[in-house]
């Protein structure tokens, strides 16, 4: 059963929040943003958030508003497994870390994403079509298995994530990353206190995408320059619209 409610995000933009109730399983919650007119295409822009936030964590609301107003595309943002409208205990990282160690943590969240995508695409304003994805930190932890599990994702922005020794689900991440072939923008923080540089590069190298690029910036885990968010928007929209082809000039210089 799904329940929809009119709401506003933290920037005051209108959304439709939802709760999907399933017998014997945890609820699934999130929000969608809809363009004012008919969508430019039936591509659904999907957002995953970090472990300290929820469906409205920055920069999701900012980007969602740009997608619906500038690109005329619908947006879906999902609460994490113990976050937002389905918060467990203190929520945030405190609740996330024990949840992440569960054997089925990635499998369950991938299934929940698929259920939420089906519910959003069932709306007459959206319809069945392709997907695009943006998710950093925890948004990549759950986004990588999601993107790997589907053949309808046309482009993704991932990052703030690396695989380190004894990392939970390490083998699952390796297998998932190797299945991803869509264009990828991968964002990296050079002084990240949570993931080291080697772990970042291991994930990036595993992606099977022919069009993949890594943007590395000085700073701690959350200190991504604002221009990278702007670039991510342009990168995603250009691939959704099919107007970006990666050209390589060789030799550029001798």
N, C-alpha and C positions, 0 to 999 in steps of 0.2 A: 504494500500500500504506500502511496506517495501523497504527501501533503504539501501544498504550495502556499506561501504567504508573501504578500507585498512587503518590501522592506527597503532600506537605504543602506549603502555601504558607509564606511567611516569618512568618506569625502562628500557625503550627501547625495550620491548618485543613486537612482532607483535600481533596485534589484528584485529578483524573485528568489526567496530562500525556500529550501525544500528539506523535507525529512522523509526518508524511505525506510519503512518499517518492514522487517523480514522475520518470519518465525524462526526462533532458535539462533538468530544471528544479531550482531550489533546493528544499530541504526546507521544510516548513511546520511550525512548532512552537508549542505553547501549552498551555493547561490549561482544564479545566472544573470547576466546583463544582456539586454536585447537592443539591437539598433532600432531607431525610430521608424525606419521604413523597411522594405524588403531587403534582406541581407544581400551583400554583393556576391556572395557565393555560399554554398552549403558547408563551408569549412567551419568547424567549431574550435575556437581557441580555448585550450584547457590550461589551468594554472594549479600548480602545487606549491604549498607554502613551506616555510622553515619550521623547525621544531619548537621555536619559541612563540609562534603566532597562530593564526587561524586563516580562514578563507579570505579575510580582508587585510592580511598583512602586507605592508609596503614591500615592493612597489605594485602589488596586484591591482589595487583600486585605480591608481594612476594609469597603468597600462590598459586595464579593462575599459576605462572611459575613452582612451585613445582608439582602441579597437572598435568600439561601437559607434563612435562619432566620426573618426577619420577614415577607418577602413570598412565601416559598415558591416562588421562581423560580430556574431554572437559569442559570448564568453561564458565558460563554466569554471568555477573555482570550488574545490572540494576541501572540506575540513579533514585534517589528519586523523589518525585512528583514535586519539585520545584528546582531541582539540575542539575548540569552537563550540558549536551547538551540541556536540557529544563529548564534552570535556569529562575526563576522568580524574578525580582527585584534584590536585593543584594544576593539572594540565601542563602545557609547555614541555620543556626538556625533562622536568622531574618525572612526569608520567610517561614521556616518550621512551626513555632509555630502557626501562624494564619491558615495555611493549616491543621494542625493536629486537630484543634478545629472544623473543618467542620464535620457535621453529617456523611457524606459518605466517610470520609478520608480513613478509613481502607478498606471499601468495594471496593472503586475505585482502590486502590493500589493492592489489591488482584487480581482483574480482570486484571490489567495491567501486573502483574507478569505472570498470566496464558497465556495471549496473547504473551508475550515475550518468554515464555518457548515453546509454540507451534511453534513460528517462528524459534527458535534455533533448535528444534528437527526436523524441516522440512529440515534442511541442510543435504546433503548426508553424510557429515563427522560425523554427530552426530546420527541422527535417534531417533526413539521413544524408551523410556526406563524409568528407574527409576530416582529419583532425590535425591540429598543431599543438605543441606543448611548450610551456615555460615553467621551469621549476628549479630552484636553487637549494642547496643544502639538503634538508629533508625532502624538499621537492624533487631533488635528483635521486635520493635514496629510493623513493617510491616511483619516480618518473622513469628511471632507467628500465626497471622490469616492465612497467606499463608500455613504454614505447617498443620494447623488444617483443612484447606479446602480440602486437598488432601489425597489420600490413596497410593501414589506412592513415598513418601519420606522415605528413608531407615535409615537416620541418620541426626542429626542436631547439630550444635554448636550455642548456643544463650547466651545472657547475657548483662551486663551493663544496666539492666532494672529492675524496680520494680513498683508495683502498690501501689499508695498512696491514701490517702483520697482525694476525689473530683478530681481524675485524669481523664482526658478526656477518654471516651470510656471504663471506668473501667469494666463495666458489660460485654462488648464485649471481653475484654482480659480474664476475668475469664472463660467465656464460651469456648473461643478458647483453652486456655491452658488445660482445662479438656478433650479436644478431642485428644490431642497429645499423641500418644503411641509409637512413634519410639524412639530409643536410643537418649539420650540428654546429652551433655556436657554444663554446665551452668557456665559462668564466672562471678565472683563477685569482686568488689573493696570495701574494708572495710571502706575506708574514702571517698567514692563517694559523691561528693557535689551535685549531681543531684537526686540520688535515695537512700533512707535510707535502712538499713539492713533488717528491717521488711518487706519492700516492695519487696526486692529481694527474701526473703524466702517465701513470700506468693505466688509469681509466681512459684518458684521451687516446692513448695508443691502441687500446682494445677496440674502439669504435670501428666498424667496418665501412663507415661512410666514406665515399670518395670526395665529398665536399664537407670538410670539417676544418674548423679553425679554433685556436685557443687564444684568448685575450687575457694577459696576465698584468696585474696592477699591484703596486705597493699597497700595504695595509693589512689590517687584521680581517678576520672572517667576514664581518658585516660591512666593511668599508668599501663597497664597490662604487667607483665614480659614477655620477649621474649620467655622464655621456654614454656609458656602457648600456644603460637601460634604454636610452634613445636608440643606440645602435641595434640592440636586440629587437626593438619594435620594427625598425626598418628591415632588418634581416628576416624576421618572421613574415612580415607582410609581403616582401618581394618574392619569397618562395611560395607563399600561399597564392599570390597572383600570377605566378609562373613567369616572372620577368627578370629573374636573376640567373645568370649563367656565369659560372666561375671561369674567368679567363686568365690564363697564365702566359705571361710574356717571357720567352726563354730564347736566348739570354737577355735579361733585362739590362745587365751591365757586364762588362768584361774587365 
